[in-house]
Amino acid sequence: MKQPDLKLRKEIIDTCLKMNAMGINQGTSGNVSARVDGGILITPSAVPYDAMKPERIVRMDWDGKRDGDAVPSTEWRFHLDITRGRDDVNAIVHTHSIYATILAIRGESIPAVHYMIAAAGGPSIRCGKYETFGTEDLSQQALEALEDRNGCLLANHGVIATGPSLAKALWLAKEIEVLAQQYVFSKLLGGPNLLSDGEIHRVVEKFRDYGVKS
């Protein structure tokens, strides 16, 4: 295995471990991928993160063909389709974080409850319609919800966070969960005061160089 590839495989595993340690995922329910030349590297299906080895990370080409015998995450399709369709995406973190998933269960998008929503690229974090996991239909819902956005919810499912790096995608996944929690609690207090689209667009511009850089 080439050293650059080995380093990225280890970074994917580290991202998985951090995802659970941060409390934004449970067990092996989430998955992580990163762009490589000609395709992606993605976590294998149903392998506990603390038992995952670099050689178990699955390499897939743009046609969905995989190297070796390891079985990729059941959500490999949207990882592949998003990365293939978005030159700005080099990494994807998919979680089932509690508060964001609560909103996804209700089919609710997250509105502009806080200026940090601009970290996801616009004045809302959309919720794509429900489709069965691992299907082309779910992948299409993800692509539509991510139009002009870096993150989205999937109805009755969870969160997708993208980024130019694994660190940035993980950072955004955590930010989405915090925004979801703030939105849920503000609804309990009578409803949030929402920021205007114009204000969020201003913040989006200010955020071009904000947050984790690598």
C-alpha positions in Angstrom: 0.0 0.0 0.0 1.4 3.4 -1.0 2.2 5.7 1.9 -0.1 8.6 0.9 -3.0 6.2 0.6 -2.1 4.6 4.0 -2.1 8.0 5.7 -5.6 8.8 4.3 -7.0 5.5 5.4 -5.7 6.1 8.9 -7.2 9.6 8.9 -10.6 8.1 7.9 -10.5 5.7 10.9 -9.4 8.5 13.2 -12.4 10.6 11.9 -14.7 7.7 12.7 -13.4 7.4 16.3 -13.6 11.2 16.8 -17.2 11.2 15.4 -18.3 8.8 18.2 -16.2 10.4 20.9 -17.8 13.8 20.0 -21.2 12.2 20.6 -22.5 12.8 17.1 -22.8 9.2 16.1 -23.5 5.8 17.8 -21.9 2.5 17.1 -21.3 1.9 13.4 -24.3 3.7 12.1 -22.3 6.5 10.4 -19.8 6.3 7.6 -16.9 8.4 6.3 -15.3 8.8 2.8 -12.5 10.7 1.2 -11.6 11.5 -2.4 -8.6 9.8 -4.0 -7.4 9.8 -7.6 -10.1 8.0 -9.7 -12.6 7.5 -6.9 -13.1 7.4 -3.1 -12.0 5.6 0.0 -14.9 4.6 2.2 -15.5 2.9 5.5 -16.5 -0.8 5.3 -19.9 -2.1 6.3 -20.6 -3.0 9.9 -17.1 -2.9 11.2 -16.6 -1.4 14.7 -14.4 1.7 14.4 -12.1 0.6 17.2 -11.5 -2.7 15.3 -11.1 -1.1 11.9 -7.7 -1.5 10.1 -6.4 0.6 7.2 -6.5 -2.3 4.8 -10.2 -2.7 5.5 -11.0 0.7 4.1 -12.6 0.2 0.7 -11.4 1.9 -2.4 -14.1 2.4 -5.1 -13.8 3.9 -8.6 -16.3 6.3 -10.2 -18.2 3.4 -11.7 -18.8 1.8 -8.2 -16.3 -1.0 -8.7 -14.3 -1.8 -5.5 -10.8 -3.2 -4.9 -10.5 -6.3 -2.8 -13.1 -8.3 -0.9 -14.1 -5.8 1.8 -17.7 -4.7 1.6 -18.2 -0.9 1.5 -20.7 1.0 3.7 -24.3 0.5 2.6 -24.3 4.2 1.9 -21.5 4.1 -0.6 -23.7 5.3 -3.4 -24.4 8.8 -2.1 -20.8 9.2 -1.0 -19.7 8.3 -4.5 -22.3 10.4 -6.3 -21.7 13.5 -4.2 -18.0 13.4 -4.5 -18.1 12.7 -8.2 -20.6 15.6 -8.8 -18.9 18.2 -6.6 -15.3 19.3 -7.2 -15.3 21.2 -3.9 -16.0 18.0 -1.9 -13.0 15.9 -0.9 -14.6 14.3 2.2 -18.0 13.3 3.5 -19.1 12.5 7.1 -22.5 10.9 7.6 -23.9 10.7 11.1 -27.1 9.8 13.0 -26.6 12.6 15.6 -29.5 12.9 18.0 -31.0 16.3 17.6 -30.4 16.6 13.9 -32.0 13.2 13.4 -35.0 14.2 15.6 -35.6 17.0 13.1 -35.0 14.6 10.2 -37.6 12.2 11.7 -40.1 15.1 11.5 -38.9 15.9 7.9 -37.9 19.4 9.1 -35.1 21.6 7.6 -33.1 23.8 10.0 -33.8 27.5 9.3 -31.6 30.4 10.1 -31.8 30.2 13.9 -28.1 31.3 14.3 -25.5 32.9 12.0 -23.5 29.7 12.2 -25.9 28.1 9.7 -23.8 29.9 7.1 -21.2 27.3 7.7 -23.4 24.9 5.7 -23.4 27.4 2.8 -26.8 29.1 3.0 -29.8 30.3 5.1 -31.1 26.7 5.7 -30.0 23.2 6.1 -32.4 21.3 3.9 -34.0 18.0 4.7 -34.3 15.6 1.8 -37.3 13.4 1.4 -37.2 9.9 2.8 -35.9 7.0 0.6 -34.6 3.6 1.6 -31.0 3.5 2.7 -28.4 2.6 0.1 -30.6 3.3 -2.9 -30.2 5.6 -6.0 -33.3 7.4 -4.9 -31.7 8.3 -1.6 -28.6 9.5 -3.4 -30.7 11.7 -5.6 -32.4 13.2 -2.5 -29.0 13.9 -1.0 -27.8 15.6 -4.2 -30.9 17.8 -4.3 -30.7 18.8 -0.6 -27.0 19.6 -1.0 -27.5 22.0 -4.0 -25.5 25.1 -3.0 -25.0 23.7 0.4 -22.3 21.8 2.3 -24.6 19.8 4.6 -28.1 18.4 4.7 -30.5 16.2 6.6 -32.1 13.1 5.3 -35.7 12.4 6.4 -36.0 9.7 9.1 -32.3 9.0 8.7 -29.5 11.5 9.6 -27.0 14.0 8.5 -24.5 14.5 5.6 -21.7 16.9 6.1 -19.2 17.6 3.3 -15.9 19.5 3.1 -12.6 20.0 1.4 -11.0 17.8 4.0 -12.0 15.2 6.6 -11.4 17.6 9.4 -13.6 20.3 7.9 -16.4 17.8 7.2 -16.3 16.5 10.8 -16.3 20.1 12.1 -19.4 20.8 10.0 -21.2 17.6 11.2 -20.7 18.8 14.8 -21.9 22.4 13.9 -25.1 20.9 12.3 -25.9 19.0 15.4 -25.4 22.1 17.6 -27.7 24.1 15.3 -30.3 21.3 15.5 -30.2 21.3 19.2 -30.5 25.1 19.4 -33.5 24.9 17.0 -35.3 22.2 19.0 -34.9 24.0 22.3 -35.9 27.4 20.8 -39.1 25.8 19.5 -39.9 24.6 23.0 -39.6 28.2 24.2 -42.1 29.5 21.7 -40.1 29.5 18.5 -36.9 31.1 17.2 -36.3 34.6 15.9 -34.9 33.8 12.4 -32.2 35.8 10.6 -32.9 37.1 7.1 -31.5 35.5 4.0 -29.6 38.7 3.3 -27.8 38.5 6.6 -26.9 34.9 6.1 -25.6 35.6 2.6 -23.3 38.2 4.2 -22.1 35.8 6.8 -21.5 33.1 4.1 -19.0 35.5 2.5 -17.3 36.2 5.8 -17.1 32.5 6.4 -15.1 31.7 3.2 -12.0 31.4 5.4 -13.6 30.4 8.7 -13.2 27.2 10.7 -10.9 24.2 10.3 -8.5 24.7 7.4 -7.3 21.2 6.9 
